[in-house]
Amino acid sequence: MSLAGPTLSVDDLLLGGTVTHRVALPAEVLDPARAEGGGEVVLRPLVLADVMRIHRAAREDGTLTSVLMVQQALVQPAVTVDQVQRMHTGLVEFLLAEVNRISGLAMGADALADTVREPMARACFELSRRFGWTPDECAALTVGQVILYLEMAGRGETPVNGHGDAG
């Protein structure tokens, strides 16, 4: 198997997360009733840290995922969560599709949330089975704690006092 080019550096790999993109907003998306005008916005791709933060923030309200994705990615104009929530649905859907495109995500916000949530659900099921924890106890764990306890379970170890002390 031949390589397509030179070996990339860390800076090369991180570059895609720092680039901004000008995105044309068609008039019919901006104002479907009048369909005149249009313009452009500047978006940045979401990086893994953004997606994880959005997932944690939207845990209680799944509809918040799309709003936060658009809010985090919009560079110019910068907007608040409240402002995104007041945009019409077609505009948010258009912007979300562009955020997904420039972020390298080939799936919509719902599928993204499901993709993040599915491994966590399986992990919580395994922790419940192994350690007898309730779903609420598992849901309160951080990602780091889940990984630690899964590793412990894999080694046949058990936490000493609930979730706080490994041993």
N, CA and C atoms as an extended XYZ file, in Angstrom:
501
Properties=species:S:1:pos:R:3:atomname:S:1:resname:S:1:resid:I:1 pbc="F F F"
N         0.851       -1.173        0.000 N   MET     1
C         0.000        0.000        0.000 CA  MET     1
C         0.892        1.230        0.000 C   MET     1
N         0.679        2.142       -0.928 N   SER     2
C         1.492        3.353       -0.992 CA  SER     2
C         0.778        4.507       -0.306 C   SER     2
N         1.573        5.397        0.268 N   LEU     3
C         1.025        6.559        0.941 CA  LEU     3
C         0.675        7.634       -0.082 C   LEU     3
N        -0.355        8.424        0.215 N   ALA     4
C        -0.819        9.450       -0.710 CA  ALA     4
C         0.014       10.723       -0.635 C   ALA     4
N         0.846       10.868        0.374 N   GLY     5
C         1.632       12.090        0.519 CA  GLY     5
C         2.555       11.983        1.705 C   GLY     5
N         3.119       13.123        2.084 N   PRO     6
C         4.061       13.111        3.209 CA  PRO     6
C         3.348       12.848        4.535 C   PRO     6
N         4.115       12.433        5.526 N   THR     7
C         3.588       12.230        6.865 CA  THR     7
C         3.175       13.574        7.443 C   THR     7
N         1.988       13.624        7.994 N   LEU     8
C         1.465       14.873        8.528 CA  LEU     8
C         1.961       15.129        9.942 C   LEU     8
N         2.080       16.403       10.274 N   SER     9
C         2.462       16.800       11.630 CA  SER     9
C         1.203       17.016       12.465 C   SER     9
N         1.379       17.188       13.763 N   VAL    10
C         0.257       17.498       14.647 CA  VAL    10
C        -0.406       18.794       14.188 C   VAL    10
N         0.402       19.794       13.828 N   ASP    11
C        -0.160       21.069       13.349 CA  ASP    11
C        -1.029       20.858       12.109 C   ASP    11
N        -0.603       19.970       11.213 N   ASP    12
C        -1.407       19.669       10.027 CA  ASP    12
C        -2.760       19.090       10.423 C   ASP    12
N        -2.745       18.191       11.408 N   LEU    13
C        -3.980       17.549       11.851 CA  LEU    13
C        -4.912       18.526       12.560 C   LEU    13
N        -4.359       19.471       13.292 N   LEU    14
C        -5.171       20.427       14.047 CA  LEU    14
C        -5.649       21.596       13.201 C   LEU    14
N        -5.034       21.817       12.059 N   LEU    15
C        -5.358       22.960       11.215 CA  LEU    15
C        -6.833       23.018       10.830 C   LEU    15
N        -7.415       21.891       10.493 N   GLY    16
C        -8.810       21.866       10.056 CA  GLY    16
C        -9.783       22.387       11.095 C   GLY    16
N        -9.443       22.287       12.366 N   GLY    17
C       -10.312       22.765       13.430 CA  GLY    17
C       -10.220       24.252       13.672 C   GLY    17
N        -9.248       24.913       13.033 N   THR    18
C        -9.057       26.345       13.266 CA  THR    18
C        -9.455       27.211       12.081 C   THR    18
N        -9.713       26.603       10.949 N   VAL    19
C       -10.057       27.339        9.738 CA  VAL    19
C       -11.512       27.800        9.808 C   VAL    19
N       -11.784       29.003        9.314 N   THR    20
C       -13.172       29.457        9.229 CA  THR    20
C       -13.630       29.378        7.780 C   THR    20
N       -14.954       29.316        7.598 N   HIS    21
C       -15.534       29.149        6.267 CA  HIS    21
C       -16.639       30.181        6.049 C   HIS    21
N       -16.568       30.877        4.922 N   ARG    22
C       -17.654       31.779        4.539 CA  ARG    22
C       -18.722       30.931        3.857 C   ARG    22
N       -19.948       31.085        4.328 N   VAL    23
C       -21.051       30.280        3.802 CA  VAL    23
C       -22.135       31.228        3.302 C   VAL    23
N       -22.501       31.055        2.043 N   ALA    24
C       -23.563       31.888        1.455 CA  ALA    24
C       -24.916       31.444        2.001 C   ALA    24
N       -25.706       32.419        2.399 N   LEU    25
C       -27.063       32.169        2.884 CA  LEU    25
C       -28.027       32.600        1.779 C   LEU    25
N       -28.624       31.649        1.081 N   PRO    26
C       -29.559       32.013        0.008 CA  PRO    26
C       -30.737       32.821        0.559 C   PRO    26
N       -31.254       33.719       -0.238 N   ALA    27
C       -32.365       34.573        0.187 CA  ALA    27
C       -33.562       33.751        0.644 C   ALA    27
N       -33.861       32.647       -0.051 N   GLU    28
C       -35.022       31.839        0.310 CA  GLU    28
C       -34.837       31.121        1.653 C   GLU    28
N       -33.608       30.973        2.093 N   VAL    29
C       -33.352       30.390        3.410 CA  VAL    29
C       -33.437       31.474        4.475 C   VAL    29
N       -32.876       32.630        4.175 N   LEU    30
C       -32.864       33.714        5.143 CA  LEU    30
C       -34.269       34.223        5.433 C   LEU    30
N       -35.062       34.413        4.383 N   ASP    31
C       -36.433       34.897        4.544 CA  ASP    31
C       -37.319       34.229        3.499 C   ASP    31
N       -37.853       33.040        3.808 N   PRO    32
C       -38.625       32.278        2.824 CA  PRO    32
C       -39.841       33.032        2.278 C   PRO    32
N       -40.415       33.926        3.048 N   ALA    33
C       -41.611       34.637        2.605 CA  ALA    33
C       -41.286       35.649        1.511 C   ALA    33
N       -40.150       36.319        1.625 N   ARG    34
C       -39.804       37.359        0.651 CA  ARG    34
C       -38.839       36.867       -0.405 C   ARG    34
N       -37.977       35.949       -0.041 N   ALA    35
C       -36.979       35.375       -0.952 CA  ALA    35
C       -36.169       36.443       -1.677 C   ALA    35
N       -35.768       37.463       -0.965 N   GLU    36
C       -34.879       38.468       -1.551 CA  GLU    36
C       -33.791       38.796       -0.543 C   GLU    36
N       -32.673       39.227       -1.038 N   GLY    37
C       -31.558       39.555       -0.151 CA  GLY    37
C       -30.536       38.445       -0.119 C   GLY    37
N       -30.389       37.824        0.993 N   GLY    38
C       -29.363       36.808        1.164 CA  GLY    38
C       -28.120       37.438        1.768 C   GLY    38
N       -27.076       36.705        1.839 N   GLY    39
C       -25.832       37.195        2.412 CA  GLY    39
C       -24.942       36.027        2.772 C   GLY    39
N       -24.027       36.281        3.691 N   GLU    40
C       -23.150       35.192        4.107 CA  GLU    40
C       -22.828       35.301        5.590 C   GLU    40
N       -22.434       34.185        6.139 N   VAL    41
C       -21.998       34.100        7.529 CA  VAL    41
C       -20.634       33.420        7.538 C   VAL    41
N       -19.952       33.509        8.673 N   VAL    42
C       -18.676       32.823        8.833 CA  VAL    42
C       -18.863       31.762        9.911 C   VAL    42
N       -18.536       30.520        9.561 N   LEU    43
C       -18.648       29.381       10.476 CA  LEU    43
C       -17.272       28.789       10.730 C   LEU    43
N       -17.132       28.163       11.880 N   ARG    44
C       -15.935       27.375       12.169 CA  ARG    44
C       -16.384       25.940       12.403 C   ARG    44
N       -15.523       24.981       12.082 N   PRO    45
C       -15.898       23.588       12.351 CA  PRO    45
C       -15.911       23.309       13.846 C   PRO    45
N       -16.757       22.403       14.243 N   LEU    46
C       -16.770       21.943       15.625 CA  LEU    46
C       -15.652       20.930       15.804 C   LEU    46
N       -14.967       21.015       16.924 N   VAL    47
C       -13.936       20.030       17.253 CA  VAL    47
C       -14.513       19.088       18.303 C   VAL    47
N       -13.814       18.023       18.580 N   LEU    48
C       -14.322       17.013       19.508 CA  LEU    48
C       -14.685       17.611       20.866 C   LEU    48
N       -13.878       18.538       21.365 N   ALA    49
C       -14.171       19.162       22.659 CA  ALA    49
C       -15.514       19.883       22.620 C   ALA    49
N       -15.832       20.538       21.491 N   ASP    50
C       -17.132       21.208       21.347 CA  ASP    50
C       -18.265       20.196       21.413 C   ASP    50
N       -18.115       19.105       20.676 N   VAL    51
C       -19.173       18.092       20.606 CA  VAL    51
C       -19.421       17.480       21.989 C   VAL    51
N       -18.357       17.205       22.722 N   MET    52
C       -18.514       16.636       24.065 CA  MET    52
C       -19.195       17.640       25.005 C   MET    52
N       -18.805       18.917       24.921 N   ARG    53
C       -19.411       19.956       25.764 CA  ARG    53
C       -20.888       20.122       25.408 C   ARG    53
N       -21.205       20.103       24.136 N   ILE    54
C       -22.592       20.222       23.688 CA  ILE    54
C       -23.404       19.032       24.179 C   ILE    54
N       -22.840       17.851       24.084 N   HIS    55
C       -23.543       16.643       24.551 CA  HIS    55
C       -23.859       16.744       26.036 C   HIS    55
N       -22.876       17.172       26.829 N   ARG    56
C       -23.110       17.311       28.276 CA  ARG    56
C       -24.176       18.371       28.556 C   ARG    56
N       -24.101       19.498       27.863 N   ALA    57
C       -25.048       20.587       28.110 CA  ALA    57
C       -26.461       20.215       27.682 C   ALA    57
N       -26.576       19.412       26.642 N   ALA    58
C       -27.895       19.072       26.095 CA  ALA    58
C       -28.431       17.758       26.636 C   ALA    58
N       -27.792       17.209       27.642 N   ARG    59
C       -28.196       15.905       28.179 CA  ARG    59
C       -29.675       15.892       28.584 C   ARG    59
N       -30.144       16.953       29.220 N   GLU    60
C       -31.531       17.025       29.689 CA  GLU    60
C       -32.514       17.391       28.579 C   GLU    60
N       -32.048       18.084       27.553 N   ASP    61
C       -32.929       18.582       26.501 CA  ASP    61
C       -32.286       18.309       25.148 C   ASP    61
N       -32.678       17.209       24.512 N   GLY    62
C       -32.098       16.803       23.240 CA  GLY    62
C       -32.239       17.820       22.132 C   GLY    62
N       -33.283       18.653       22.183 N   THR    63
C       -33.468       19.659       21.141 CA  THR    63
C       -32.409       20.756       21.228 C   THR    63
N       -31.757       20.850       22.354 N   LEU    64
C       -30.727       21.869       22.539 CA  LEU    64
C       -29.461       21.555       21.747 C   LEU    64
N       -29.264       20.318       21.357 N   THR    65
C       -28.060       19.924       20.624 CA  THR    65
C       -27.879       20.753       19.361 C   THR    65
N       -28.898       20.825       18.529 N   SER    66
C       -28.795       21.577       17.272 CA  SER    66
C       -28.538       23.052       17.526 C   SER    66
N       -29.231       23.609       18.500 N   VAL    67
C       -29.083       25.026       18.832 CA  VAL    67
C       -27.644       25.314       19.255 C   VAL    67
N       -27.101       24.478       20.126 N   LEU    68
C       -25.737       24.692       20.605 CA  LEU    68
C       -24.701       24.494       19.503 C   LEU    68
N       -24.940       23.541       18.619 N   MET    69
C       -24.012       23.328       17.513 CA  MET    69
C       -23.929       24.572       16.632 C   MET    69
N       -25.078       25.143       16.288 N   VAL    70
C       -25.098       26.356       15.460 CA  VAL    70
C       -24.473       27.516       16.223 C   VAL    70
N       -24.843       27.680       17.481 N   GLN    71
C       -24.330       28.800       18.277 CA  GLN    71
C       -22.807       28.727       18.397 C   GLN    71
N       -22.264       27.555       18.649 N   GLN    72
C       -20.822       27.399       18.814 CA  GLN    72
C       -20.064       27.624       17.505 C   GLN    72
N       -20.664       27.251       16.388 N   ALA    73
C       -19.971       27.333       15.106 CA  ALA    73
C       -20.055       28.710       14.447 C   ALA    73
N       -21.079       29.490       14.765 N   LEU    74
C       -21.232       30.805       14.137 CA  LEU    74
C       -20.186       31.775       14.692 C   LEU    74
N       -19.286       32.210       13.827 N   VAL    75
C       -18.229       33.138       14.213 CA  VAL    75
C       -18.656       34.571       13.912 C   VAL    75
N       -19.215       34.758       12.712 N   GLN    76
C       -19.647       36.092       12.293 CA  GLN    76
C       -21.004       35.968       11.621 C   GLN    76
N       -22.051       36.457       12.163 N   PRO    77
C       -22.116       37.150       13.441 CA  PRO    77
C       -22.121       36.145       14.596 C   PRO    77
N       -21.515       36.532       15.700 N   ALA    78
C       -21.582       35.708       16.905 CA  ALA    78
C       -22.990       35.850       17.478 C   ALA    78
N       -23.562       34.737       17.910 N   VAL    79
C       -24.927       34.752       18.429 CA  VAL    79
C       -25.001       34.030       19.768 C   VAL    79
N       -26.056       34.323       20.511 N   THR    80
C       -26.316       33.646       21.775 CA  THR    80
C       -27.243       32.463       21.520 C   THR    80
N       -27.375       31.599       22.504 N   VAL    81
C       -28.302       30.468       22.416 CA  VAL    81
C       -29.714       30.987       22.207 C   VAL    81
N       -30.091       32.018       22.940 N   ASP    82
C       -31.427       32.595       22.811 CA  ASP    82
C       -31.683       33.098       21.393 C   ASP    82
N       -30.684       33.714       20.782 N   GLN    83
C       -30.852       34.213       19.412 CA  GLN    83
C       -31.038       33.069       18.423 C   GLN    83
N       -30.304       31.984       18.589 N   VAL    84
C       -30.486       30.823       17.701 CA  VAL    84
C       -31.885       30.257       17.885 C   VAL    84
N       -32.363       30.185       19.121 N   GLN    85
C       -33.695       29.647       19.378 CA  GLN    85
C       -34.794       30.513       18.763 C   GLN    85
N       -34.519       31.775       18.498 N   ARG    86
C       -35.516       32.654       17.887 CA  ARG    86
C       -35.436       32.672       16.369 C   ARG    86
N       -34.427       32.009       15.775 N   MET    87
C       -34.321       31.906       14.319 CA  MET    87
C       -35.376       30.936       13.817 C   MET    87
N       -35.824       31.132       12.566 N   HIS    88
C       -36.810       30.187       12.047 CA  HIS    88
C       -36.133       28.842       11.764 C   HIS    88
N       -36.931       27.806       11.829 N   THR    89
C       -36.437       26.432       11.777 CA  THR    89
C       -35.643       26.142       10.510 C   THR    89
N       -36.096       26.640        9.382 N   GLY    90
C       -35.391       26.393        8.125 CA  GLY    90
C       -33.987       26.974        8.128 C   GLY    90
N       -33.818       28.139        8.717 N   LEU    91
C       -32.499       28.761        8.802 CA  LEU    91
C       -31.579       27.932        9.699 C   LEU    91
N       -32.081       27.513       10.852 N   VAL    92
C       -31.265       26.696       11.766 CA  VAL    92
C       -30.901       25.375       11.096 C   VAL    92
N       -31.830       24.776       10.396 N   GLU    93
C       -31.568       23.512        9.700 CA  GLU    93
C       -30.479       23.693        8.643 C   GLU    93
N       -30.556       24.791        7.882 N   PHE    94
C       -29.549       25.083        6.859 CA  PHE    94
C       -28.175       25.267        7.501 C   PHE    94
N       -28.117       26.095        8.554 N   LEU    95
C       -26.843       26.346        9.227 CA  LEU    95
C       -26.282       25.063        9.836 C   LEU    95
N       -27.143       24.248       10.420 N   LEU    96
C       -26.704       22.992       11.015 CA  LEU    96
C       -26.109       22.064        9.956 C   LEU    96
N       -26.725       22.010        8.798 N   ALA    97
C       -26.191       21.175        7.711 CA  ALA    97
C       -24.801       21.662        7.303 C   ALA    97
N       -24.619       22.981        7.279 N   GLU    98
C       -23.309       23.538        6.930 CA  GLU    98
C       -22.278       23.259        8.026 C   GLU    98
N       -22.691       23.375        9.271 N   VAL    99
C       -21.791       23.058       10.395 CA  VAL    99
C       -21.353       21.603       10.301 C   VAL    99
N       -22.297       20.705       10.048 N   ASN   100
C       -21.965       19.287        9.899 CA  ASN   100
C       -20.996       19.074        8.741 C   ASN   100
N       -21.244       19.749        7.633 N   ARG   101
C       -20.394       19.595        6.441 CA  ARG   101
C       -18.971       20.041        6.723 C   ARG   101
N       -18.798       21.242        7.281 N   ILE   102
C       -17.438       21.748        7.493 CA  ILE   102
C       -16.739       21.072        8.666 C   ILE   102
N       -17.519       20.416        9.530 N   SER   103
C       -16.936       19.702       10.668 CA  SER   103
C       -16.607       18.254       10.327 C   SER   103
N       -16.944       17.845        9.108 N   GLY   104
C       -16.663       16.474        8.698 CA  GLY   104
C       -17.648       15.472        9.252 C   GLY   104
N       -18.815       15.955        9.636 N   LEU   105
C       -19.851       15.068       10.173 CA  LEU   105
C       -20.838       14.759        9.061 C   LEU   105
N       -20.981       13.505        8.749 N   ALA   106
C       -21.872       13.112        7.662 CA  ALA   106
C       -23.250       12.761        8.184 C   ALA   106
N       -23.573       13.255        9.383 N   MET   107
C       -24.859       12.909        9.970 CA  MET   107
C       -25.492       14.145       10.575 C   MET   107
N       -26.784       14.088       10.774 N   GLY   108
C       -27.509       15.196       11.378 CA  GLY   108
C       -27.308       15.241       12.881 C   GLY   108
N       -27.849       16.272       13.509 N   ALA   109
C       -27.674       16.466       14.954 CA  ALA   109
C       -28.251       15.305       15.757 C   ALA   109
N       -29.409       14.777       15.345 N   ASP   110
C       -30.020       13.672       16.082 CA  ASP   110
C       -29.155       12.421       16.008 C   ASP   110
N       -28.642       12.129       14.809 N   ALA   111
C       -27.779       10.960       14.657 CA  ALA   111
C       -26.479       11.157       15.422 C   ALA   111
N       -25.953       12.395       15.442 N   LEU   112
C       -24.741       12.681       16.193 CA  LEU   112
C       -24.976       12.447       17.679 C   LEU   112
N       -26.075       12.955       18.187 N   ALA   113
C       -26.391       12.761       19.607 CA  ALA   113
C       -26.530       11.278       19.917 C   ALA   113
N       -27.191       10.524       19.019 N   ASP   114
C       -27.340        9.083       19.219 CA  ASP   114
C       -25.986        8.381       19.215 C   ASP   114
N       -25.087        8.819       18.336 N   THR   115
C       -23.764        8.214       18.235 CA  THR   115
C       -22.963        8.426       19.515 C   THR   115
N       -23.069        9.615       20.085 N   VAL   116
C       -22.367        9.904       21.336 CA  VAL   116
C       -23.023        9.166       22.494 C   VAL   116
N       -24.350        9.131       22.487 N   ARG   117
C       -25.100        8.573       23.599 CA  ARG   117
C       -25.019        7.047       23.638 C   ARG   117
N       -24.997        6.381       22.472 N   GLU   118
C       -25.048        4.923       22.423 CA  GLU   118
C       -23.912        4.242       23.188 C   GLU   118
N       -22.644        4.620       22.972 N   PRO   119
C       -21.587        3.964       23.748 CA  PRO   119
C       -21.716        4.228       25.250 C   PRO   119
N       -22.171        5.424       25.620 N   MET   120
C       -22.347        5.726       27.037 CA  MET   120
C       -23.457        4.859       27.635 C   MET   120
N       -24.527        4.654       26.878 N   ALA   121
C       -25.620        3.816       27.367 CA  ALA   121
C       -25.141        2.379       27.563 C   ALA   121
N       -24.377        1.871       26.602 N   ARG   122
C       -23.838        0.511       26.738 CA  ARG   122
C       -22.903        0.416       27.940 C   ARG   122
N       -22.069        1.465       28.120 N   ALA   123
C       -21.144        1.468       29.259 CA  ALA   123
C       -21.922        1.483       30.579 C   ALA   123
N       -22.956        2.323       30.652 N   CYS   124
C       -23.759        2.387       31.879 CA  CYS   124
C       -24.469        1.066       32.144 C   CYS   124
N       -24.941        0.408       31.089 N   PHE   125
C       -25.567       -0.902       31.254 CA  PHE   125
C       -24.571       -1.895       31.846 C   PHE   125
N       -23.354       -1.880       31.310 N   GLU   126
C       -22.329       -2.796       31.801 CA  GLU   126
C       -21.977       -2.499       33.258 C   GLU   126
N       -21.859       -1.212       33.612 N   LEU   127
C       -21.546       -0.853       35.002 CA  LEU   127
C       -22.687       -1.242       35.936 C   LEU   127
N       -23.916       -1.062       35.467 N   SER   128
C       -25.071       -1.476       36.279 CA  SER   128
C       -25.047       -2.978       36.520 C   SER   128
N       -24.757       -3.721       35.472 N   ARG   129
C       -24.719       -5.179       35.570 CA  ARG   129
C       -23.598       -5.648       36.491 C   ARG   129
N       -22.409       -5.051       36.322 N   ARG   130
C       -21.241       -5.491       37.098 CA  ARG   130
C       -21.261       -5.036       38.551 C   ARG   130
N       -21.692       -3.774       38.775 N   PHE   131
C       -21.574       -3.198       40.110 CA  PHE   131
C       -22.920       -2.943       40.786 C   PHE   131
N       -24.032       -3.221       40.090 N   GLY   132
C       -25.348       -3.034       40.686 CA  GLY   132
C       -25.782       -1.579       40.823 C   GLY   132
N       -25.224       -0.711       40.010 N   TRP   133
C       -25.555        0.710       40.102 CA  TRP   133
C       -26.844        1.007       39.350 C   TRP   133
N       -27.567        2.014       39.814 N   THR   134
C       -28.799        2.429       39.145 CA  THR   134
C       -28.445        3.278       37.927 C   THR   134
N       -29.386        3.431       36.977 N   PRO   135
C       -29.137        4.315       35.832 CA  PRO   135
C       -28.800        5.745       36.261 C   PRO   135
N       -29.434        6.255       37.317 N   ASP   136
C       -29.140        7.610       37.791 CA  ASP   136
C       -27.706        7.710       38.300 C   ASP   136
N       -27.239        6.676       38.997 N   GLU   137
C       -25.857        6.680       39.480 CA  GLU   137
C       -24.879        6.683       38.311 C   GLU   137
N       -25.164        5.896       37.301 N   CYS   138
C       -24.290        5.841       36.120 CA  CYS   138
C       -24.314        7.158       35.349 C   CYS   138
N       -25.488        7.761       35.235 N   ALA   139
C       -25.608        9.012       34.483 CA  ALA   139
C       -24.840       10.154       35.145 C   ALA   139
N       -24.602       10.058       36.443 N   ALA   140
C       -23.886       11.109       37.164 CA  ALA   140
C       -22.371       11.010       36.979 C   ALA   140
N       -21.885        9.919       36.404 N   LEU   141
C       -20.446        9.728       36.219 CA  LEU   141
C       -19.910       10.576       35.081 C   LEU   141
N       -18.674       11.022       35.209 N   THR   142
C       -18.001       11.701       34.099 CA  THR   142
C       -17.510       10.642       33.122 C   THR   142
N       -17.112       11.056       31.923 N   VAL   143
C       -16.579       10.125       30.935 CA  VAL   143
C       -15.331        9.444       31.498 C   VAL   143
N       -14.480       10.205       32.176 N   GLY   144
C       -13.271        9.634       32.774 CA  GLY   144
C       -13.586        8.561       33.799 C   GLY   144
N       -14.615        8.814       34.634 N   GLN   145
C       -15.008        7.818       35.627 CA  GLN   145
C       -15.550        6.563       34.963 C   GLN   145
N       -16.352        6.734       33.920 N   VAL   146
C       -16.894        5.582       33.201 CA  VAL   146
C       -15.746        4.725       32.669 C   VAL   146
N       -14.753        5.353       32.064 N   ILE   147
C       -13.612        4.615       31.518 CA  ILE   147
C       -12.859        3.886       32.629 C   ILE   147
N       -12.615        4.577       33.737 N   LEU   148
C       -11.917        3.963       34.869 CA  LEU   148
C       -12.662        2.731       35.371 C   LEU   148
N       -13.976        2.868       35.585 N   TYR   149
C       -14.750        1.758       36.124 CA  TYR   149
C       -14.885        0.611       35.113 C   TYR   149
N       -14.936        0.919       33.823 N   LEU   150
C       -14.954       -0.147       32.826 CA  LEU   150
C       -13.636       -0.917       32.839 C   LEU   150
N       -12.526       -0.180       32.984 N   GLU   151
C       -11.228       -0.849       33.085 CA  GLU   151
C       -11.171       -1.729       34.324 C   GLU   151
N       -11.692       -1.211       35.438 N   MET   152
C       -11.725       -2.008       36.671 CA  MET   152
C       -12.561       -3.263       36.467 C   MET   152
N       -13.720       -3.118       35.839 N   ALA   153
C       -14.594       -4.268       35.597 CA  ALA   153
C       -13.881       -5.302       34.733 C   ALA   153
N       -13.147       -4.816       33.733 N   GLY   154
C       -12.405       -5.717       32.855 CA  GLY   154
C       -11.329       -6.499       33.588 C   GLY   154
N       -10.790       -5.906       34.658 N   ARG   155
C        -9.769       -6.591       35.459 CA  ARG   155
C       -10.382       -7.377       36.609 C   ARG   155
N       -11.710       -7.347       36.726 N   GLY   156
C       -12.385       -8.068       37.796 CA  GLY   156
C       -12.351       -7.359       39.132 C   GLY   156
N       -11.994       -6.077       39.139 N   GLU   157
C       -11.938       -5.301       40.368 CA  GLU   157
C       -13.294       -4.656       40.647 C   GLU   157
N       -13.498       -4.246       41.904 N   THR   158
C       -14.737       -3.608       42.327 CA  THR   158
C       -14.405       -2.347       43.118 C   THR   158
N       -15.151       -1.256       42.896 N   PRO   159
C       -14.924       -0.056       43.716 CA  PRO   159
C       -15.178       -0.381       45.187 C   PRO   159
N       -14.379        0.212       46.075 N   VAL   160
C       -14.501       -0.085       47.496 CA  VAL   160
C       -15.749        0.531       48.098 C   VAL   160
N       -15.906        1.829       47.967 N   ASN   161
C       -17.061        2.540       48.562 CA  ASN   161
C       -17.833        3.270       47.473 C   ASN   161
N       -18.765        2.594       46.842 N   GLY   162
C       -19.578        3.253       45.811 CA  GLY   162
C       -18.726        3.674       44.640 C   GLY   162
N       -18.893        4.926       44.193 N   HIS   163
C       -18.218        5.415       42.997 CA  HIS   163
C       -16.935        6.164       43.320 C   HIS   163
N       -16.746        6.562       44.571 N   GLY   164
C       -15.651        7.455       44.874 CA  GLY   164
C       -14.286        6.815       44.996 C   GLY   164
N       -14.211        5.623       45.531 N   ASP   165
C       -12.921        5.028       45.836 CA  ASP   165
C       -12.701        3.779       45.002 C   ASP   165
N       -11.647        3.794       44.221 N   ALA   166
C       -11.299        2.600       43.455 CA  ALA   166
C       -10.414        1.728       44.317 C   ALA   166
N       -10.539        0.436       44.139 N   GLY   167
C        -9.667       -0.405       44.916 CA  GLY   167
C        -9.659       -1.802       44.557 C   GLY   167
